[in-house]
Structure formats: C-alpha cells, structure tokens
Amino acid sequence: MNWSDVVQLVDLVEGTDKDGFPEVVPGRPRKVFANRKSVRSQEFHAAKQQGITLSYMFEVRTDEYQGEESLFYNGLEQNVYRTYEKGEFIELICHRKGDDHET
C-alpha cells in the first residue's frame, strides 16, 4: 500500500440557508491519504441494477474516517454508497454525485 491518493472527506454540519433558516450543510473538506482500489464487479453490477454506477473504492485508516457521507476526489464530489470496515482500515465504496438518479 502506498497511500498516494488524497481524498477530501466532507462532513455534514448545522448551518443556515439563504433565508437564515437552520439546515444541514456540507462542512469544510478534510484531506486524508487513501489507497484507490477497483470496485468489485459483483458489487458494481448489483448497484447498477438499482440505477447507481459505482465509480471508486478507497481504503482509508479507520481512525481517520468519521462517518462522512461524501468526499471529493480529483475535483469531483462522490457520495459514499457503502463502507466496509476491515480492522485498522475501512473501504469507502463511492459513486459520483448525481449518478444516483435521485431528485
């Protein structure tokens, strides 16, 4: 493992909308080192049947992941589709924001 990729994890925080009403908004991105891996084909096809195209799988250290639901990689926002904890590491399986066909 070479930890040569950098992802920016984004947490959700309490904020306000343009009219001053409380709302949950993205927080400040936090950089962590990661290993980019290929999405497993079985998982890719299962998600595709639900209309979701998985794009990346990242491995990060478990103690650096705080339950963030999105991240930035190469300037593109990714939603965390699923996580899989493996002791000292956790896999973050992601899809590009907007590729989930949700409104």
HELIX and SHEET records of a PDB file:
HELIX    1   1 SER A   41  LYS A   48  1                                   8    
HELIX    2   2 THR A   62  GLU A   64  5                                   3    
SHEET    1   A 7 ASP A   5  VAL A  10  0                                        
SHEET    2   A 7 ARG A  30  LYS A  37 -1                                        
SHEET    3   A 7 LEU A  54  ARG A  61 -1                                        
SHEET    4   A 7 PHE A  89  ARG A  96 -1                                        
SHEET    5   A 7 LEU A  76  LYS A  86 -1                                        
SHEET    6   A 7 SER A  70  TYR A  73 -1                                        
SHEET    7   A 7 ASP A   5  VAL A  10 -1                                        
SHEET    1   B 2 LEU A  12  THR A  16  0                                        
SHEET    2   B 2 PRO A  22  PRO A  26 -1                                        
END                                                                             
